[in-house]
Amino acid sequence: MQETVSKLLESFYIDNCITSVDSEELNKFIAESKFILERAKFDLREWEHNYFSPSINVSSSEIRSVPVLGLQWQLYSDRLSIDLREDTERR
């Protein structure tokens, strides 16, 4: 549990926790994080991860991205990108 505590201490920015764990550790990290932070009345939710089981065939309709600190994270390819069109449209 101490490893999870250390990751949490280093991984928060405002109300986002962004960190990396091995696929095998994902469920343990989520459970321990919820346990640790619920005692302080923090409700962790909206978990995103890019772990896809090799036995699951991912269709193109399932490939999506989520916003992370102003960037777009493509979950399946594990890439971060920025849409520069937003900046040019404001001018």
Secondary structure, DSSP 8 states (H G I E B T S, - for coil): -HHHHHHHHHHEETTEE-----GGGHHHHHHHHHHHHHTTT------------TTS---GGG--EEEETTEEEETTTTEEE--THHHHHH-
